[in-house]
Amino acid sequence: MTKKKQSTIEIEKEIIQILTDVKGKVMNHKQIFSRIDKSDGDNSADDILPILNNLAEQQEIQKKDNFKFVIAIKTVFVEGIIDISKNGRAYLTVEGMDEDLVVDNSLIKLMPLDKVQAVLTKKNKVEVVKLIEHSQKQFVGVLNKKNTYWFITPDSNKFRTPLDIKFSHHLKVGYKVVFKILGFPNDAKYARAEVITILGKEGTHQTEMHAILAEFGLPEAFENEVNEAAEKIKIDINKKELADREDFRNTITFTIDPETAKDFDDAISFKPLFHGGFEVGVHIADVSHYVLPNDIVDVEAIKRATSVYLVDRVVPMLPFNLSDSICSLVPNEDRLTFSAIFEVSKEYQIINKRFTKSIIHSQKRFSYEEAQSIINAKEGILYEELNILNNFAKYLTKKRFEKGALNFESPEYRFVLDENFKPIEMTIKQRQDTNKLIEELMLLANRSVAEYIYTQKPRKPFVYRTHDEPNQTKLVELKKLVEKFGYKLHIDDEVSLRSSMNQLMTDVEGKPEQDMIQSLCIRSMSKAVYTPNKPSHYGLAFPYYTHFTSPIRRYPDVIVHRLLDGYLRGKSMQEICGWNNDLLDNACKHSSKMELTASEAERASIKYKQVEWMEDHIGETFDGIITGLTDFGMFVEIKAYKCDGLIRLNAMTDDHYDYDTNTMSVVGRRYFKKYRIGDPLRVTLINANKRNRTIDLQIASYDKSGKKHGKSNKHRNSR
């Protein structure tokens, strides 16, 4: 290549970089020439005109007139799913992109969850140009009628307008229905919907719980064929079956579960050993013995992927005959299990471990409270065994935190409902030593199974429970926020982050901002998922982790049981269940998605009952703390009941308020009053909307008209 040719190519690259750096600004040839490195000789702006014209012909840049140029913007098409926020703003979720794109303009009428094609117009913004298909998802709303015109008012505030429906004699005003979107017929003003199911009268408990399940696309009743197949399954404990299992029926064995538990996944056995240590067995219901790969019950189980826990019910992954009877490790009955057995020294070192199919006979069913009372009293049934295991669990907890495990605990809500399902008491479940005892033994079994499989050579396909490193951008935002409260968070390296995060949890304990900061820390973390690709768990600080301990309620655990059993017997995944790597990967992704959906449904049921509880407190004033800020309002947690409400900025009448992203505060334009996350507030409950599951608040200094009460909230802050 000649020196001149080489020089021209370098100048072309430099021109493209110059025009790229100015981000769409038009420049003339003299402005471009002034930025070019001139060490190779060109000494006039006119000398680069042929190069500029050539680049324009190649469509690398655009020519605006004889001497002006701009970088060529290539048309980039993306496909994604429409999401619509509470304030009506449309976003596009594109698979593989970390952040949603703002819909800047649309040539079509958009509905929530539409699949569309769009053109990237500028950074993080798109213009929708084509509707690919309306969502096939089913939505929930309430039937209404105006004159002879029937329509649905959707529960979701993602819809900005009602939807037309065709008249039917089955329709009743005020009844909640499941519907699907049909589209916009003949450029109609409103979209057309079709009623799928009438759930019942709005506001009744059963209707609303069914509506939540329908909203999230979750099934409830099993098809008759599935129930019939499950009913045919029998407990088959015969001599041949026993010959292949380790027998723990004469070993002390018990379960510890919530008082209201119906199914029992796990049991614990204890046996003292001659060297002063002990053997602890973690025995898990052998679901995979009864649910065979690809049979009708298995197909339904993988579709559901998880049990769903609403405030008043469990929607199980497996039919009742399996979940509450055959597989459940009830006391005083022989049950088939898959066990992780650990030999432990008196110094709590694990000397040996093994995994085996087994049979147990639980002698005692403890509730957490009952087992805790025995430990506290230092006497009672199985006290010695419970005490040793409790001390072992505390040792495991200590070692886990020494290795950098993160100490997060989210509150668990519990409602006491009367005969009409109305909440009469709302409490937060308290975690005791017995909860942590079971948790640590389950963690031990899960990580031990994962380590055993991952370290096998050659490596075998498996399901891991993975938790990735936190997003650095979220950590920076979290660091800024906690510093406003006087706390430190070191995010420069993993060791510092783990240490300072746990120190932060210790420092905020008992403080007004504790729940809020714990919640923000959890939100800064990545979400845990199922995957065949990565065995580590960041939050637990485990290099290997899986889910082995709950196959009655989690399908990934069923897969883990099948694969572990097959690998112990020298079989391949294809021989075990007929799967390949793609099917395993799809099962992991589906299970992760369904777990998230079930969690959202659970939160929705809790929120509904919180709103129903707060209905009786409208007009009352509470202590609160600001937990979130947006451009439309301030979220405030009511301390007494641990539920969030919204103070809308456009309803604050003492000033006009805006959200300042730089200072992460809401600021008044006239009097400069500032509200920040973590600020304490006295708030008055002004509305509780069960349909939208929302709570509306106002600052207690003002009534609904904006009239001042007590000490004025208007005061000038120093600038």
Residue pairs with C-beta under 8 A, 6 or more apart in sequence:
7 40
7 41
8 51
10 40
11 36
11 40
11 42
11 48
11 51
12 51
12 54
12 55
12 60
14 36
14 37
15 32
15 36
15 48
15 51
15 52
15 55
15 61
16 55
16 60
16 61
16 71
18 27
18 32
18 35
18 36
19 27
19 32
19 61
19 69
19 70
19 71
20 71
22 71
24 70
24 71
24 73
25 70
26 64
26 68
26 69
26 70
27 68
27 69
27 70
28 67
28 68
28 69
29 45
29 46
29 48
29 49
29 52
29 67
29 68
29 69
30 45
30 67
32 45
32 48
32 52
32 69
33 42
33 44
33 45
33 47
33 48
34 45
36 42
36 48
42 48
49 67
52 61
52 63
52 69
53 63
55 61
55 69
56 62
56 63
56 69
59 72
60 72
61 69
61 70
61 71
61 72
62 69
62 70
62 71
62 72
62 73
63 69
64 70
75 119
76 119
76 120
77 117
77 118
77 119
77 120
78 92
78 94
78 101
78 117
78 118
78 119
78 120
78 126
79 94
79 115
79 116
79 117
79 118
79 132
80 92
80 93
80 94
80 95
80 101
80 115
80 116
80 118
81 92
81 93
81 113
81 114
81 115
81 116
81 135
82 90
82 91
82 92
82 93
82 103
82 110
82 111
82 112
82 113
82 114
82 115
82 116
82 128
83 90
83 91
83 92
83 93
83 100
83 112
83 113
83 158
84 90
84 91
84 110
84 112
84 158
84 159
84 160
85 91
85 158
86 157
86 158
86 632
87 631
87 632
88 160
89 102
89 103
90 102
90 103
90 106
90 110
90 128
91 100
91 101
91 102
91 103
92 100
92 101
92 102
92 103
92 116
92 118
92 126
92 128
93 100
94 100
94 101
99 124
101 118
101 120
101 124
101 125
101 126
102 124
102 125
102 126
103 110
103 118
103 125
103 126
103 127
103 128
104 121
104 122
104 125
104 126
104 127
105 121
105 127
105 128
106 127
106 128
107 127
107 128
107 129
108 116
108 128
108 129
108 130
108 131
109 184
109 191
110 116
110 128
111 134
111 135
111 159
111 181
111 191
112 135
112 139
112 156
112 158
112 159
113 135
113 137
114 131
114 132
114 133
114 134
114 135
115 131
115 132
115 133
115 134
115 135
116 128
116 129
116 130
116 131
116 132
117 128
117 129
117 130
117 132
118 126
118 127
118 128
118 129
119 126
119 127
119 129
120 126
121 127
134 181
134 182
134 183
135 180
135 181
136 180
137 180
137 217
138 178
138 179
138 180
138 196
138 214
138 217
139 154
139 155
139 156
139 159
139 178
139 179
139 180
139 181
139 193
139 215
140 154
140 155
140 156
140 176
140 177
140 178
140 179
140 199
140 211
140 214
140 215
141 152
141 153
141 154
141 155
141 159
141 163
141 176
141 177
141 179
141 193
142 152
142 153
142 155
142 174
142 175
142 176
142 177
142 202
142 691
143 150
143 151
143 152
143 165
143 171
143 172
143 173
143 174
143 175
143 176
143 177
143 195
144 150
144 151
144 152
144 153
144 162
144 173
144 174
145 151
145 171
145 173
148 167
149 164
150 164
150 165
150 166
150 167
150 171
151 162
151 163
151 164
151 165
151 190
152 162
152 163
152 165
152 177
152 179
152 193
152 195
153 162
154 162
154 163
155 176
155 211
155 215
155 691
155 692
156 215
157 692
161 189
161 190
161 191
162 190
163 179
163 181
163 190
163 191
163 192
163 193
164 188
164 190
164 191
164 192
164 193
165 171
165 179
165 192
165 193
165 194
165 195
166 192
166 194
168 195
170 195
170 198
171 195
171 198
172 198
172 201
174 201
174 202
175 198
175 199
175 200
175 201
175 202
176 198
176 199
176 200
176 201
176 202
176 207
176 208
176 211
177 195
177 196
177 197
177 198
177 199
178 195
178 196
178 197
178 199
178 211
178 214
179 193
179 194
179 195
179 196
180 193
180 194
180 196
181 191
181 192
181 193
182 191
182 192
182 193
182 194
183 191
183 192
184 190
184 191
184 192
185 192
197 214
199 207
199 210
199 211
199 214
200 206
200 207
200 210
201 207
202 208
202 691
203 690
205 312
205 420
205 421
205 422
206 421
208 608
208 690
209 310
209 311
209 312
209 313
209 605
210 220
212 310
212 601
212 604
212 605
212 608
213 219
213 220
213 308
213 310
213 315
213 601
215 601
215 604
216 597
216 598
216 600
216 601
216 604
217 597
218 304
218 308
218 315
218 597
218 598
218 601
219 303
219 304
219 315
220 315
222 230
222 300
222 319
223 300
225 296
226 296
226 297
226 300
226 319
227 319
227 321
229 295
229 296
229 297
230 297
230 318
230 319
230 320
230 321
230 322
231 319
231 321
233 290
233 297
233 321
233 322
233 326
234 326
235 326
235 334
235 336
237 334
237 336
237 359
241 336
242 359
244 357
245 336
245 356
245 357
245 358
245 359
246 339
246 341
246 356
246 357
246 358
246 359
247 358
247 359
248 269
248 281
248 283
248 337
248 339
248 358
248 359
248 360
248 361
249 334
249 359
249 360
249 361
250 361
251 269
251 270
251 271
251 281
251 360
252 269
252 270
252 271
252 363
252 382
252 385
253 267
253 268
253 269
253 270
253 281
253 283
253 360
253 361
253 362
253 363
254 267
254 268
254 331
254 362
254 363
254 364
254 365
254 366
254 382
255 264
255 266
255 267
255 268
255 329
255 331
255 362
255 364
255 365
255 366
256 268
256 366
256 367
256 368
256 371
256 434
256 437
256 438
257 264
257 365
257 366
257 367
257 368
258 367
258 368
259 367
259 368
259 369
262 314
262 323
262 324
262 328
263 316
263 323
263 324
263 327
263 328
263 552
263 553
264 285
264 328
264 329
264 330
264 362
264 365
265 284
265 285
265 329
265 549
265 550
265 551
265 552
265 553
266 282
266 283
266 284
266 285
266 329
266 438
266 442
266 549
266 550
267 283
267 329
267 335
267 337
267 360
267 362
268 280
268 281
268 282
268 283
268 389
268 438
268 441
269 279
269 280
269 281
269 283
269 360
270 278
270 279
270 280
270 281
270 385
270 388
270 389
271 278
271 279
271 281
272 278
273 279
273 343
275 345
275 346
276 345
276 346
277 343
277 344
277 345
277 346
277 351
278 344
278 388
279 341
279 342
279 343
279 344
280 341
280 342
280 344
280 389
280 392
280 441
281 339
281 340
281 341
281 342
281 358
281 360
282 339
282 340
282 341
282 342
282 441
282 442
282 444
282 445
282 549
283 329
283 337
283 338
283 339
283 358
283 360
284 337
284 338
284 339
284 340
284 445
284 548
284 549
284 550
284 551
284 557
284 561
285 327
285 328
285 329
285 335
285 336
285 337
285 338
285 551
285 552
286 327
286 335
286 336
286 337
286 338
286 357
286 551
286 561
287 318
287 322
287 327
287 551
287 552
287 557
287 558
287 561
288 338
288 551
288 558
288 561
288 562
288 565
289 336
289 357
290 322
290 326
290 327
291 297
291 298
291 301
291 318
291 322
291 558
292 298
293 562
293 576
293 577
293 578
293 579
294 577
294 578
297 318
297 319
297 322
298 558
301 317
301 318
301 555
301 558
302 555
302 587
302 590
304 317
304 555
304 594
305 317
305 554
305 555
305 556
305 590
305 591
305 593
305 594
305 595
306 317
306 553
306 554
306 555
306 591
306 594
306 595
306 598
307 314
307 315
307 316
307 317
307 323
307 552
307 553
307 554
307 598
308 314
308 315
308 598
308 601
308 602
309 315
309 598
309 602
310 601
310 602
310 605
311 413
311 415
311 417
311 605
311 606
311 608
311 609
312 415
312 417
312 421
312 605
316 323
316 324
316 552
316 553
317 323
317 552
317 553
317 554
317 555
318 327
318 552
322 552
323 552
323 553
327 335
327 551
327 552
328 335
328 552
329 335
329 337
329 360
329 362
330 362
330 365
331 362
331 363
331 364
331 365
332 361
332 362
332 363
333 361
333 362
334 359
334 360
334 361
335 359
335 360
335 361
335 362
336 357
336 358
336 359
337 357
337 358
337 359
337 360
338 355
338 356
338 357
338 358
338 548
338 561
338 564
338 565
339 355
339 356
339 357
339 358
339 360
340 353
340 354
340 355
340 444
340 445
340 448
340 449
340 548
341 353
341 354
341 355
341 356
342 350
342 352
342 353
342 444
342 448
343 350
343 351
343 352
343 353
344 350
344 351
344 392
345 351
348 391
348 392
348 395
348 396
353 448
353 452
355 448
355 449
355 452
355 564
355 568
357 565
364 381
364 382
366 374
366 434
368 432
368 434
368 435
369 432
369 434
371 386
371 434
371 437
372 432
372 433
372 434
373 380
374 380
374 381
374 382
374 383
374 386
375 383
375 386
375 387
375 390
375 433
375 434
377 383
378 387
386 434
386 437
389 437
389 441
390 433
390 434
390 437
392 440
393 433
393 436
393 437
393 439
393 440
393 441
394 433
394 436
396 440
396 443
396 444
397 436
397 440
400 440
400 443
400 540
400 541
401 407
401 502
403 541
404 494
404 495
404 498
404 499
404 541
405 498
405 539
405 540
405 541
405 542
406 498
406 501
406 502
406 525
406 538
406 539
406 540
406 541
407 501
407 502
407 505
407 506
408 505
408 518
408 521
408 522
408 525
408 539
409 431
409 518
410 518
410 519
410 522
411 428
411 429
411 515
411 642
412 428
412 429
413 426
413 427
413 428
413 429
413 606
413 610
413 642
414 426
414 427
414 428
414 429
415 423
415 425
415 426
415 606
415 609
415 613
416 423
416 424
416 425
416 426
416 427
417 423
417 424
418 424
422 612
423 609
423 612
423 613
426 609
426 610
426 613
426 641
428 642
442 549
443 540
443 542
445 548
445 549
446 465
446 545
446 546
446 547
446 548
446 549
447 537
447 540
447 542
447 544
447 545
447 546
449 546
449 548
449 560
449 564
450 462
450 464
450 465
450 535
450 542
450 544
450 545
450 546
451 535
451 543
451 544
452 564
453 460
453 462
453 546
453 563
453 564
453 567
454 462
454 464
454 535
454 544
455 544
456 567
460 563
460 567
460 573
461 532
461 563
461 573
461 579
461 581
461 584
462 532
462 546
462 560
462 563
463 530
463 531
463 532
463 546
463 547
463 556
463 559
463 560
463 563
463 584
463 587
463 588
464 530
464 531
464 532
464 533
464 534
464 535
464 536
464 544
464 545
464 546
465 528
465 529
465 530
465 537
465 545
465 546
465 547
465 556
466 528
466 529
466 530
466 531
466 533
466 534
466 535
466 536
466 537
466 545
467 525
467 526
467 527
467 528
467 529
467 536
467 537
467 538
467 539
467 540
467 545
468 526
468 534
468 538
469 494
469 526
469 538
470 497
470 524
470 525
470 526
470 538
471 524
471 526
472 491
474 523
474 524
475 489
475 491
475 497
475 524
476 491
477 524
478 489
478 520
478 521
478 524
479 489
479 491
480 664
481 520
481 664
481 677
481 678
482 488
482 489
482 504
482 517
482 520
483 489
484 664
484 676
484 677
484 678
485 513
485 517
485 678
487 504
487 507
487 508
487 517
488 500
488 503
488 504
489 497
489 500
489 501
489 504
490 496
490 497
490 499
490 500
491 497
491 500
498 541
501 521
504 517
504 521
505 518
505 521
508 514
508 517
508 518
512 625
512 639
512 680
513 625
513 678
515 637
515 642
516 625
516 627
516 637
516 677
516 678
517 678
519 627
525 538
525 539
526 538
527 596
528 537
528 539
529 588
529 592
530 547
530 556
530 587
530 588
530 589
530 591
530 592
530 595
531 585
531 588
531 592
532 581
532 584
532 585
532 588
535 543
535 544
535 545
535 546
536 542
536 543
536 544
536 545
537 545
546 556
546 560
547 554
547 556
547 557
547 560
548 557
548 560
548 561
548 564
549 557
550 557
551 557
551 558
551 560
551 561
554 591
554 595
555 587
555 591
556 587
556 588
556 591
559 577
559 584
559 587
562 576
562 577
563 573
563 576
563 577
565 576
566 572
566 573
566 575
566 576
566 577
567 576
573 579
573 580
573 584
574 580
579 587
604 693
607 643
607 693
608 690
608 693
610 641
610 643
610 695
611 643
611 688
611 689
611 690
611 693
611 694
611 695
612 688
612 690
613 641
613 643
614 638
614 641
614 643
614 645
614 685
614 688
614 695
615 688
615 690
617 685
617 688
618 685
618 686
618 687
618 688
619 684
619 685
619 686
620 684
620 685
621 682
621 683
621 684
621 685
621 700
622 638
622 639
622 640
622 641
622 682
622 683
622 684
622 685
623 638
623 639
623 640
623 680
623 681
623 682
624 636
624 637
624 638
624 639
624 645
624 680
624 681
624 682
624 683
624 697
625 636
625 637
625 639
625 678
625 679
625 680
625 681
626 634
626 635
626 636
626 675
626 676
626 677
626 678
626 679
626 681
627 635
627 636
627 637
627 644
627 677
628 634
628 635
628 644
628 677
629 635
629 659
629 664
629 665
629 666
629 675
629 676
629 677
630 659
631 649
631 658
631 659
632 648
632 649
632 650
633 646
633 647
633 648
633 649
634 646
634 647
634 649
634 666
634 675
635 644
635 645
635 646
635 647
636 644
636 645
636 646
636 647
636 681
636 683
636 697
637 643
637 644
638 644
638 645
638 683
638 685
638 695
638 697
643 695
644 695
645 683
645 685
645 694
645 695
645 696
645 697
646 694
646 695
646 696
646 697
647 683
647 696
647 697
647 698
647 699
648 696
649 657
649 658
649 659
649 666
651 698
652 698
652 699
652 702
653 702
653 705
653 706
654 668
654 671
654 673
654 701
654 702
654 706
654 708
654 713
654 714
655 668
655 669
655 670
655 671
655 673
655 714
656 668
656 669
656 670
657 666
657 667
657 668
657 669
657 673
657 675
658 666
658 667
658 669
659 665
659 666
660 666
660 667
663 674
663 676
664 676
664 677
665 674
665 675
665 676
666 674
666 675
666 676
667 673
667 674
667 675
668 674
671 714
671 715
671 716
671 717
672 716
672 717
672 719
673 713
673 714
673 715
673 717
674 717
675 681
681 699
681 700
682 699
682 700
682 701
683 697
683 698
683 699
683 700
684 697
684 698
684 699
684 700
684 703
685 695
685 696
685 697
686 696
686 697
686 698
686 704
687 694
687 695
687 696
688 694
688 695
688 696
689 695
689 696
698 704
699 713
700 709
701 708
701 709
701 710
701 711
701 712
701 713
702 708
702 709
702 713
703 709
